[in-house]
Amino acid sequence: MSTPERPKLVVSFDEDDATPPKAAPPPTPVAPPPALPTVGGNASGRAPAAGAPSAALLTAGGFSPGSVQGRSLIAATAGIVAGWAITEITGIAGGTATTQAGLNFKAGVWVGVLGLFFAVIYTGWEQIEARDGEGLLLRLRQAGPWGAGLGFVAGFLANVIFHALLIQAIKSNSHALLYVARGLGWAIFGLGMGATTAAVVRAREKLINGALGGVMGGAAGGLLFEYVGEHVHSETMSRLFGLVVIGAGNGLAIGLVETLRREAWLRVVGGGMAGKEFVLYEVETPVGSSPKCGITLIKDPAIAPFHFVIRADDGHGRRSITPYEGASVAINGTPVGHHVLRSGDTITVGATAIAYSERTI
């Protein structure tokens, strides 16, 4: 971390809130057979009250690598560390400039590279775990350009702000103002990282959750970044420790906000992906083994590329499930062609069992 006498590059923001390119349209779902009853007598489609207080949402299913919070934390940290490694190896993180405009530009380039790696690794974490090269390339095309481009803009702007506050800190001899400057710069970075999560899942709630979590995690991490910079004298290690704090803080905060604000979600309770959680954001969520699905299920050869779709049927939070043509789905052990979901239902496809949950509003 630089002293007040010398301006320093500052991470700012790794934005990726763009609409991804549309995937090829999935097969047409089977029309719901009118004579088929719903499972468990849920003819009205009205979800029963979950009966759990909001605070319990934080520990639903436990904090684990497969939970929303756990996956967000791990993926964000991995993405930021990968960006750090590349920028250190290539020399992008170091170097100097003779003008303030040059420093701002270098900050933009640095953050743009960080944004690229964060965007691809964070949004493609499932594909990395599954060693799915095709799916990871899709995430690269969807999220990479936004992470790099908007990261550059954010890095440039954040360094402008940081420099202005740095001058004020020097004039007023205010050490606290340095922390304010660093926290604000990293909050901008966190905003972009959070917005990145909506590059693949094109949903307003996903964008809001990511932005809120990113700002909170970035600001808190930025304060720690300044502290680390003052006590670690190696610039390379200072950047590593600082970026790890920022990445972990953002990932944890984004996952926490998503968990608190989610309305409906799936948790894999049986099969090769047991423990994984998926929040349902979109009006229509295709589920299958294809990386083009909104939720990708792997490690089960019986799951079709497009196996079933979950739709929000009305404005009251009710959702229904319909298998695609040629695919089979069972709800609570009973095969269905169409079913209005209720909290507690177990969806079985192949050897994979998935629990459906809703939050009481």
N, C-alpha and C positions, 0 to 999 in steps of 0.2 A: 504494500500500500504506500503511496507517495505521501510525502509530507506536504503541508500547506504551501510550501514554496514552489512546488513543481506540479503542474497539471498532469493528470494521469487518465489513461483510458478507463472508461467505466462501462460495465455491462449494463445494457438497458433492457431491450425488449425484443422478444422472439415471436412475433405475431404470426398467426396462421389461421385466421378465422374465415377463410374463403370457402366458397362452395366447390366441392370436388367435382371432377368430371363425372358424368352419369355413366354407370355401368350398363352393360347390355341388359335388356329387360328380362326378368326371370320368367319361367313358365307360368302359364295361367293357373291359378288355384282351382281345385275342384269345387264346383258349385255346392253349397250346403244342401244336403238332402233334407227336404222339409219334414219327412217322417221320423228323422233320427232324433231321439230325445237327448237333452243335455245330461251330463254326468252328475250324479249326486243330487238330482232333483232341483238343479239350479235353473229352473225354467225362466225365471225373471231376469237372469243375468246379473243380479244385484250382489255385489261382493259383500260378504259379512264383515263386520267390524273386526279389525285385527286385534284391537284391545291393547296394543303396546304403546307406551308413551314415546314421544319423539326422541328422548335421550337414548332409548333402547336401540334406536336405529344404528347408533355408533358401534354397538357390539353385536349386531345381528350377524350370526355366522362366525363371529370372532374375527380378530385382526390377523390376517394370514397373507402369504404371498399371493394367494388367489383372490382375496377380497378386493373390493373397489379401492380402498385406501392403500392396501399393500401393493397392488399392482401399480397404482399411480406413483407411489413413493419410489419403487424399484426402477420403473421405466424412466421417470424424470431424472433420477440420479445417474442412471446409465447413459442417458442421452447427453447430459451436460458434461460428464466425464469424457465421453467420446469426442465431443466438441473441443474440450480443453486439450486433449491429447493431439488432435490434428492441428490446432492453432499453435501449440508449442513446437511441434515437430517442424511445421512449415515456417515458423517465425512470425506468423500473423499477429500473435499476441504481444510480441515485443516490438522493438524498433521505435524510432522517434520521427517527429515531423518538425519543420521549421516554422510553421504557422499554425494558428489555432484551427483554421479551416482544415489543414492537413490532419491534425489530431482528431477532429470530428469525423473526417472521412475514414481514418484508420479504425476508430471506434465502431463505425458503421460496418466496416468489413469484418472486424472481429466478431461482433454480435451477429452479423448475418451468417457466418459460418457456424457459430454456436446454435443459432436458430434452426439452420438446416438439419444439423444432427439431432437436436432435440426433437424437432417436428417428426422426423422419419422414425426415430427409435421409440418415441413416446406413443405415437399413433400405431406403430407397427410392432408393438411388443408381443402381441399374441403370435404374429407371424414369426418373430425371432425365436420364441419359445418352441414353436412347432417346426422350425427350420424350413419354413415355407418361403422359398426364394421368389416365387411368382407373386405371392401376396405382399411381400416386402417391397418389391419393385412397384407394385400398385400404390402402396403408401408413399413411396418416394415421388411418384408422379402427382399424387393428390396433395400431399402436405409439404413436400420439400420446397417447391418454389415460393410458397407463402412464408415458410419459416425463414428462408434466406432473404427474400425481398423485403418483407416487412420487418425482419430483424435488423436489416441494414438501416432502414428509415428510423427505427426506434433507437438503435445504437447511436446514430448521428444526433438525433434530437436530445437524447438523454445526456450525451457528452456536452452539448451546448448548455443545458440546464446545470449540469454539474460544474462546469467551468465558471458560470456566472455566480453560483453559490460559493464556489471556492474563493473567488475574488472577495466576496463579501465576508467570508470567514477570516481571510487574511487581514482585511481592513479593520474588522471588529475584534480580531484576536479571539474568535469564538470557536472553541473546539467542538462544541455541540452542533454547530452548523455544518461541520464536516459529516457528522452522522446523518443529519437531515438530508444533505445532498446525496450521500451514498444510498440511504434508504429510498429516496424518491427515484433515483436512477434505476435501482433494482426493482422497484415497484412497477416501473414502466416495462422492464424486461419481463416481469412476472405476468403482467397483463397480456403481453404478446404470447408467452408460453401457454397461458390458460386458453387464449383464443385459438391457439393451434389445435386444441383438442376437437374443435368444431369443424376442422377441415375435412374430416372423414364422415363424422356423424353430423349431418346438416340439420341441426335442431337448435331452436332458440334457447331452450333450457340448457343444453350442453354448452352453448356459448356463454350464457350468464354464469353458470357454475364455474366454468374454466376461468373466466375473467375475474370473478370474485375471489376464488381461491388463489389465482396467480398474483393478484395485487397484494393480498394478505401475506402470502408466503414470500413474495419478493421483497416487500418492505421489511418484514422481520429478518429475513436472511441478509438483506443489505446492511442492517445495523451490525450483525455479526461479522459480515464481510469486512467492514471498516475496522472492527476490533482485531480480527485475525491479521489484517494487513499491517496493523501497528505493532504486532507482537511476533510476526514471522518475517524475517529479514530477507529471505529468498523470494524474489518476485515470482518465480515459477511456482514454488510451493504455496506462496500466498494466494496466487490465482487458483490453484487446485483446491485448497481448503475452502476458499471463499465460494468457488463455484459449486463445490459439493454441498455446502450449506444452503446455497440458493436453490440448487436443483432439488435437494431433499425437502426443503421448506415449501417450495412450490408444489411438488408432487403430493406431499402430505396434506397441504391446505386444499388443493384441488379435490383430492379424494375425499377429504372430510366434508367439503361443501356438497359434493355430489351425493354423499351418503345421507347428509341431513336433508337435502332438498328433493331426493328422488321420490317419485310417486309410485312407480311399479318397477320390479326388477326380477331377474332370473338368477337362480343359484344352482349350479350343477352339483347334485348330491350323489350321483352314481356314474361310474364310467371313468375313462381315462382323464377327463378334465375335472374330476371332482374337486370342489372347493372354489371354482371360478365363479365370479359374479358379473352380471351384465345389467346395466341400467337401461330401461326402455324409454327412449326419448321421442322417437318418431311416430307419426300417425300410422305408418306401415313399416314393420320391421321384418324383412326376410331372414330366415335362419337356415343354415345349411353348412356344408363343408367348403363351399366356394368362398374365396376372399372377397368376392363382390357382394356377399351378404352383409346385412347390417350387423349380424352376430354370426361369427364363424365357429363352428364346432368341429374339432379334429379328434384324432385318435379313436375313431369309430368308423370302420369301413361301411357300416350299414346306413350311415347318414348320407343322403343324396346331396349334390351340390346346392340345390334349392329344395329344402325338405318341407318347411312349413312357414307360414307368415302369421305374425301377430298384428292385429289392427286395433286401433282405438275407434270403437264403433260410434261413440257419441261424445258430447261434451261433459259427461258425468264421470269420466275416468274408467269406464268399462272397456275391456278389451276382449277380443275373440281370437281364436286360433283356427286356422284352416290348413290342412296339408296340401302341398302341390300334387299335381297329377302323378300317379304312380308311387307316391310316398305314403307311408302309414304312420299314424300317431295314435297313442293311447293316453287317455286322461284318467288317472287313478285306476289304471289297469284295464279300462274299457276302450276299445278302438272307437274313434270318432271321425266324422267327416267335417264337422264344424262344432265348435264349443265356445260358449261364453265363459271366460276364465273368472275364477274367484280365488281370493287369497288362500293359499294352502294346497291348491291343486298341484299334482305331480304329473309332469309331461314326460312320457317315455318314447324315445325314438332309438331304435336299435338297442344297443346295450347302455345307452346314456339316459339317466333320469335327471329331470330338471324341476326344481321347485319354483312355483310362481308366487310372488308376494306383492301386496299392495300396502300403501300407507293409508291409514284412516285420515280423512280430511275433516 
